[in-house]
Amino acid sequence: MIDVLLLSAVRRKSERALEQLIGKYTAYVCVVIRNTVGESMAREDIEETASDVFFALWENADRIEKLKSWLGATARNKAKNKLRNVRNELHLDNDDIPDNGMQLEDQLILNHEQDAVRTAVLSLDSPDCEIFTRHYFESQTVTVIAEQIGMTESAIKQRLVRGREKLKVALTE
């Protein structure tokens, strides 16, 4: 009932009501973000993403019916978008120019293909995205992933098999 009153006040642009909702739901929003991105983002990026969620709440309060569900879905979506942006940032220094005998055009094609794979992995549902990221990008073993996520090793292996099939379909389209 309190959430309904606070949301109603936010609709009337009450900054105090927004502050109360932020105080109440910041931990929840940060947990949703952390569960979505795993260890792939720095604490500062998670805090920035949480701020984006509450700014979106301020901007879209008139359209929100179920506050906690909306916050969870928005946190998940903003986290996925932020993760894509963080991973796709391109920093070109002289050190980044290929010096492995590859022609620049071949290196650009390879980079494009790697970006396509990253995008396909990021489009996987949770926890598959986290499992793939940990296993293939962070080189974690199935055993370590299973312990940290709280799943069995066989469940992790099965998700990797099914995920590879999904990626194969996504990348051939």
C-alpha positions as MATLAB code, in Angstrom:
seq = 'MIDVLLLSAVRRKSERALEQLIGKYTAYVCVVIRNTVGESMAREDIEETASDVFFALWENADRIEKLKSWLGATARNKAKNKLRNVRNELHLDNDDIPDNGMQLEDQLILNHEQDAVRTAVLSLDSPDCEIFTRHYFESQTVTVIAEQIGMTESAIKQRLVRGREKLKVALTE';
ca = [
       0.000    0.000    0.000;
       2.879    2.347    0.790;
       4.371    1.701   -2.663;
       1.104    2.730   -4.303;
       1.100    5.997   -2.373;
       4.763    6.682   -3.126;
       4.304    5.871   -6.816;
       1.306    8.184   -6.926;
       3.431   10.935   -5.373;
       6.222   10.299   -7.897;
       3.630   10.706  -10.659;
       3.019   14.164   -9.196;
       6.820   14.717   -9.367;
       7.498   14.456   -5.638;
      11.266   14.168   -5.247;
      10.855   13.068   -1.632;
       8.705   10.116   -2.698;
      11.302    9.161   -5.294;
      14.025    9.318   -2.631;
      11.978    6.975   -0.431;
      11.517    4.502   -3.298;
      15.222    4.693   -4.087;
      16.031    3.983   -0.441;
      13.636    1.064   -0.365;
      14.511   -0.565   -3.700;
      18.182    0.231   -4.415;
      19.397   -3.070   -2.975;
      16.783   -5.012   -4.978;
      17.650   -3.216   -8.226;
      21.394   -3.765   -7.683;
      20.856   -7.485   -7.017;
      18.860   -7.822  -10.245;
      21.600   -6.005  -12.156;
      24.374   -8.110  -10.572;
      22.463  -11.333  -11.321;
      22.055  -10.231  -14.919;
      25.668   -9.267  -15.599;
      27.537  -11.478  -13.120;
      31.064  -10.210  -12.582;
      31.197   -8.594  -16.023;
      30.694   -5.010  -14.854;
      32.478   -2.852  -12.318;
      30.665   -1.660   -9.201;
      30.563    1.870  -10.620;
      28.806    0.627  -13.762;
      26.249   -1.230  -11.651;
      25.581    1.917   -9.613;
      25.230    3.958  -12.805;
      22.799    1.392  -14.197;
      20.767    1.500  -10.974;
      20.627    5.296  -11.293;
      19.370    4.870  -14.858;
      16.601    2.588  -13.565;
      15.417    5.176  -11.041;
      15.636    7.958  -13.628;
      13.434    5.819  -15.882;
      11.032    5.424  -12.940;
      10.861    9.199  -12.625;
      10.273    9.622  -16.363;
       7.735    6.780  -16.745;
       5.843    6.778  -13.446;
       2.532    7.379  -15.217;
       2.820    4.066  -17.078;
       3.802    1.849  -14.149;
       1.233   -0.471  -12.603;
       3.259   -3.073  -10.651;
       6.234   -1.205   -9.250;
       8.486   -4.057   -8.116;
       7.940   -6.055  -11.334;
       8.622   -2.958  -13.406;
      11.788   -2.191  -11.446;
      13.050   -5.763  -11.893;
      12.358   -5.852  -15.633;
      13.816   -2.387  -16.185;
      16.927   -3.228  -14.148;
      17.453   -6.388  -16.206;
      17.015   -4.558  -19.521;
      19.206   -1.610  -18.547;
      21.894   -4.025  -17.295;
      21.914   -5.935  -20.588;
      22.119   -2.677  -22.542;
      24.928   -1.367  -20.344;
      26.817   -4.637  -20.682;
      26.550   -4.439  -24.463;
      27.811   -0.854  -24.425;
      30.697   -1.618  -22.081;
      31.817   -4.572  -24.194;
      31.379   -2.824  -27.523;
      33.356    0.290  -26.659;
      36.207    0.569  -29.085;
      39.472    1.990  -27.856;
      42.007    2.295  -30.647;
      45.550    2.998  -29.577;
      48.669    2.194  -31.505;
      48.921   -0.932  -29.368;
      45.558   -2.119  -30.702;
      46.571   -2.087  -34.345;
      47.159   -5.686  -35.376;
      50.790   -6.643  -35.581;
      50.346  -10.369  -36.107;
      50.924  -10.503  -39.858;
      47.186  -10.143  -40.525;
      45.996   -7.583  -42.984;
      43.887   -4.816  -41.458;
      40.868   -5.889  -43.523;
      41.146   -9.477  -42.232;
      41.454   -8.196  -38.671;
      38.335   -6.038  -39.104;
      36.387   -9.024  -40.428;
      37.558  -11.099  -37.466;
      36.541   -8.311  -35.062;
      33.116   -8.112  -36.718;
      32.645  -11.856  -36.329;
      33.698  -11.682  -32.679;
      31.210   -8.863  -32.087;
      28.455  -10.959  -33.690;
      29.271  -13.841  -31.335;
      29.308  -11.510  -28.304;
      25.954  -10.030  -29.312;
      24.463  -13.494  -29.775;
      25.745  -14.588  -26.355;
      24.341  -11.443  -24.716;
      20.948  -12.189  -26.257;
      20.759  -15.493  -24.361;
      18.433  -15.615  -21.382;
      19.729  -15.574  -17.841;
      21.552  -17.624  -16.523;
      22.711  -18.936  -19.933;
      24.316  -15.602  -20.816;
      26.234  -15.581  -17.550;
      27.300  -19.215  -17.972;
      28.569  -18.597  -21.517;
      30.342  -15.402  -20.515;
      32.067  -17.075  -17.596;
      33.015  -20.203  -19.551;
      34.042  -18.810  -22.929;
      35.079  -15.218  -22.222;
      36.453  -15.547  -18.695;
      37.741  -19.147  -19.094;
      36.090  -20.434  -15.922;
      35.653  -24.172  -15.565;
      32.272  -25.865  -15.376;
      33.056  -26.828  -11.771;
      33.758  -23.231  -10.714;
      30.670  -21.903  -12.510;
      28.466  -24.583  -10.922;
      29.738  -23.725   -7.435;
      29.302  -19.968   -7.870;
      25.887  -20.098   -9.521;
      24.557  -22.891   -7.330;
      23.780  -25.391  -10.078;
      25.078  -28.879  -10.758;
      27.919  -29.432  -13.185;
      25.662  -31.510  -15.415;
      23.132  -28.658  -15.545;
      25.888  -26.234  -16.570;
      27.113  -28.644  -19.271;
      23.569  -29.103  -20.573;
      23.015  -25.342  -20.731;
      26.282  -24.973  -22.656;
      25.183  -27.648  -25.159;
      21.749  -26.085  -25.655;
      23.247  -22.601  -25.775;
      25.689  -23.605  -28.500;
      22.756  -24.864  -30.559;
      20.921  -21.556  -30.051;
      24.038  -19.615  -31.019;
      24.547  -21.753  -34.104;
      21.023  -20.929  -35.261;
      21.368  -17.232  -34.382;
      24.724  -16.859  -36.148;
      23.673  -18.647  -39.325;
      20.641  -16.388  -39.796;
];
